[in-house]
Amino acid sequence: MGPLLLVLLYPLSCVSGLPFYNGFYYSNNPSSWNSHGEGIFNGVKLVVETPEETLFSHPGANVTLPCRYHYEPAPLSPRPVRVKWWKLSENGAPELDVLVAIGLRHRTFGDYRGRVRLREDGEREASLQIRDVRLEDSGRYRCEVIDGLEDESGLVELELRGVVFPYQHPRGRYQLNFHEAQRACEEQDAVVASFEQLFRAWEEGLDWCNAGWLQDASVQYPIVRARQPCGGLGLAPGVRSYGPRHHRRHRYDAFCFAPALRGQVYYLELPEKLTLAEAKEACREDGARIAKVGQLFAAWKFRGLDRCDAGWLADGSARYPVVRPRPNCGPLEPGVRSFGFPDPQSREYGVYCYRRR
């Protein structure tokens, strides 16, 4: 039976003009292939269009990543295609599958299950709709359209509006390895910042001499005013890099990225100052929680929170936000001032609370 089957199949492989078939028909004429070996099916080219500009959103929002495709010239009848979306790696982690669709059938993956779908309000539409955007959704996405043997793709970048801030361990400077930096940022309602986020913050004026971890496990710091302790006077302003560091052995500070707020940060007006424990309880009694560092920075950046009173935060630090610098309110530049991590029994500070909307 085996030899007979081979004899029957062998002639088929020698029949000239028989096209390859996998659900689509293609010409086997060499003139239908371009100089790069890409199939242009009978002179029809597949084109995928995505926006060049970065899309901005915020946690909890719904967002659409645009992706459309067309043919040049347009075919006479519709062609079935397969659409695939995935999120590109940012820090050496594997790429993440997001969605695969063929016609009306689709499959979603991982944390995107139940939150993503293709937009279906137009012909040759491959746009991805993401519901309830999360911090970890920020990044670059690839939209791929596959028409048989030919596939074309485009990139879409999604960035969450937020603020980058440096963060130190309560014990002081350079106490965090990479994994501890990740946890420290998460505890402050933030994530470790990417290089792109730090670079954008530097362009907006962030000037910080202490080196900190970034999302790709590199260690860098932004300098606006060149000075001797920060790389020397001879170096131009910019984002200075120590390059990739060992995830566990090396220790630095962290650069965290906090998204725009969904709630309200406010200074709780009380007749007297509080200990840290009393501050937490006072916020609870007011129907709120003591604010985290990332929430205070976001309120300063996006809500214009401006207050000269230092207050406790959830990590045990004492800080206050200044939008309009003025006498007796710290340095003559906007920013979030820090008193470090005082004795938690000290009664020298008020408290900043956060109430979720």
Residue pairs with C-beta under 8 A, 6 or more apart in sequence:
12 18
17 28
19 25
19 26
19 27
19 28
20 26
20 28
20 149
22 148
22 149
23 80
23 148
24 41
24 79
24 80
24 147
24 148
24 149
26 32
26 39
26 41
26 148
26 149
27 41
27 42
32 39
32 40
32 41
32 42
32 43
33 39
33 40
34 40
38 150
39 148
39 149
39 150
40 150
41 147
41 148
41 150
43 73
44 71
44 72
44 73
44 75
45 71
45 72
46 69
46 71
46 145
46 147
46 150
46 151
46 152
47 69
47 70
47 71
47 72
47 152
48 67
48 68
48 69
48 126
48 143
48 144
48 145
48 152
48 153
48 154
49 66
49 67
49 68
49 69
49 70
49 154
50 65
50 66
50 67
50 143
50 154
50 155
50 156
51 66
51 156
54 157
54 158
54 159
55 63
55 65
55 156
55 157
55 158
55 159
56 159
56 160
56 161
57 63
57 133
57 158
57 159
57 160
57 161
58 133
58 160
58 161
58 162
58 259
58 260
58 262
59 133
59 134
59 135
59 160
59 259
59 260
59 262
60 132
60 133
60 262
61 132
61 133
62 129
62 130
62 131
62 132
62 133
63 129
63 130
63 133
63 158
64 119
64 127
64 128
64 129
64 130
65 85
65 127
65 128
65 129
65 130
65 141
65 143
65 156
65 158
66 127
66 156
67 85
67 125
67 126
67 127
67 128
67 143
67 145
67 154
67 156
68 122
68 124
68 125
68 126
68 127
69 81
69 124
69 126
69 145
69 152
70 124
71 79
78 123
79 147
80 102
80 103
81 102
81 145
81 146
81 147
82 100
82 101
82 102
82 145
82 146
82 147
83 99
83 100
83 101
83 102
83 118
83 126
83 143
83 144
83 145
83 146
84 97
84 99
84 100
84 101
84 143
84 144
84 146
85 98
85 99
85 100
85 116
85 128
85 141
85 142
85 143
85 144
86 95
86 96
86 97
86 98
86 141
86 142
86 144
87 95
87 96
87 98
87 139
87 140
87 141
87 142
88 95
88 139
88 140
88 141
88 142
88 155
89 95
90 139
90 140
90 194
90 215
90 216
91 215
91 216
91 217
92 216
92 217
96 109
96 110
96 112
97 109
97 110
98 108
98 109
98 110
98 112
98 116
98 128
98 141
99 106
99 107
99 108
99 109
99 112
99 116
99 117
99 118
99 128
100 106
100 107
101 107
101 118
106 117
106 118
108 114
108 115
108 116
108 117
111 134
111 136
112 130
115 130
115 131
115 132
116 128
116 129
116 130
116 131
117 128
117 129
118 125
118 126
118 127
118 128
118 129
119 125
119 127
119 128
119 129
126 143
126 145
128 141
128 143
128 156
130 137
130 158
133 158
133 160
135 160
135 190
135 191
135 259
136 191
137 158
137 160
138 158
138 159
138 160
138 194
139 157
139 158
140 155
140 156
140 157
140 158
141 155
141 156
141 157
141 158
142 153
142 154
142 155
142 156
143 153
143 154
143 155
143 156
144 151
144 152
144 153
145 151
145 152
145 153
159 196
159 197
160 257
160 259
160 260
161 259
161 260
161 302
162 190
162 197
162 257
162 258
162 259
162 260
162 298
162 301
163 201
163 257
163 258
163 297
163 298
163 300
163 301
163 302
164 193
164 197
164 198
164 200
164 201
164 206
164 255
164 256
164 257
165 190
165 255
165 256
165 258
165 293
165 294
165 297
165 336
166 208
166 210
166 212
166 253
166 254
166 255
166 256
167 181
167 184
167 185
167 188
167 212
167 253
167 254
167 255
167 256
167 293
168 175
168 176
168 210
168 253
168 254
169 175
169 176
169 180
169 184
169 253
170 315
170 316
170 317
170 341
173 210
173 253
174 210
174 211
174 251
174 252
174 253
175 251
175 253
176 184
176 213
176 251
176 252
176 253
176 254
177 247
177 248
177 249
177 250
177 251
178 213
178 217
178 245
178 247
178 248
178 250
179 247
179 248
181 192
181 212
181 213
181 252
181 253
181 254
182 191
182 192
184 254
184 256
185 191
185 192
185 254
185 256
185 257
185 294
187 292
187 314
187 315
188 256
188 258
188 292
188 293
188 294
188 295
188 314
188 315
189 258
189 292
189 293
189 294
189 295
190 256
190 257
190 258
190 259
190 293
190 294
191 215
191 256
191 257
192 213
192 214
192 215
192 254
192 255
192 256
192 257
193 201
193 214
193 215
193 255
193 256
193 257
194 214
194 215
194 216
194 257
195 214
195 215
195 216
195 218
195 220
195 239
197 257
198 206
198 214
198 220
198 222
198 239
198 255
199 222
199 239
201 222
202 222
202 223
202 224
202 238
202 239
205 224
206 222
206 224
207 222
207 223
207 224
207 225
208 221
208 222
208 223
209 221
209 223
209 227
209 229
209 230
210 221
210 252
210 253
211 219
211 220
211 221
211 240
211 242
211 252
211 253
212 219
212 220
212 221
212 252
212 253
212 254
212 255
213 219
213 245
213 252
213 253
213 254
213 255
214 220
214 255
216 244
217 244
217 245
217 247
218 241
218 242
218 243
218 244
218 245
219 241
219 242
219 243
219 244
219 245
219 250
219 252
220 239
220 240
220 241
220 242
220 255
221 230
221 239
221 240
222 238
222 239
222 240
223 230
223 231
223 235
223 237
223 238
223 239
223 240
224 237
225 237
226 232
226 233
226 234
226 235
226 236
226 237
227 233
230 240
231 240
242 252
245 252
256 293
256 294
258 293
258 294
258 295
258 297
258 298
259 298
260 298
260 301
260 302
261 295
261 298
261 299
261 302
261 303
262 356
262 357
263 295
263 354
263 355
263 356
263 357
264 299
264 303
264 354
264 355
264 357
265 291
265 295
265 296
265 298
265 299
265 303
265 305
265 352
265 353
265 354
266 305
266 352
266 353
266 355
267 307
267 309
267 311
267 350
267 351
267 352
267 353
268 282
268 283
268 286
268 311
268 350
268 351
268 352
268 353
270 282
270 350
270 351
272 347
273 347
273 348
273 349
273 350
274 282
274 312
274 347
274 349
274 350
274 351
275 344
275 345
275 346
275 347
276 312
276 316
276 344
276 345
277 344
279 290
279 311
279 312
279 349
279 350
279 351
280 289
280 290
280 312
280 314
280 351
282 351
282 353
283 289
283 290
283 291
283 351
283 353
283 354
286 353
286 355
287 355
288 353
288 354
288 355
289 314
289 353
289 354
289 355
290 312
290 313
290 314
290 351
290 352
290 353
290 354
291 299
291 313
291 314
291 352
291 353
291 354
292 313
292 314
292 315
292 354
293 313
293 314
293 315
293 317
293 319
295 354
296 305
296 313
296 319
296 321
296 336
296 352
297 321
297 336
299 305
299 321
300 306
300 321
300 322
300 323
300 334
300 335
300 336
304 323
305 321
305 323
306 321
306 322
306 323
306 324
307 320
307 321
307 322
308 320
308 322
308 326
308 328
308 329
308 330
309 320
309 350
310 318
310 319
310 320
310 337
310 339
310 348
310 349
310 350
311 318
311 319
311 320
311 349
311 350
311 351
311 352
312 318
312 349
312 350
312 351
312 352
313 319
313 352
315 341
316 341
316 342
316 344
317 338
317 339
317 340
317 341
318 338
318 339
318 340
318 341
318 342
318 348
318 349
319 336
319 337
319 338
319 339
319 352
320 336
320 337
321 335
321 336
321 337
322 329
322 330
322 334
322 335
322 336
322 337
323 334
324 334
325 331
325 332
325 333
325 334
330 337
331 337
339 349
342 348
342 349
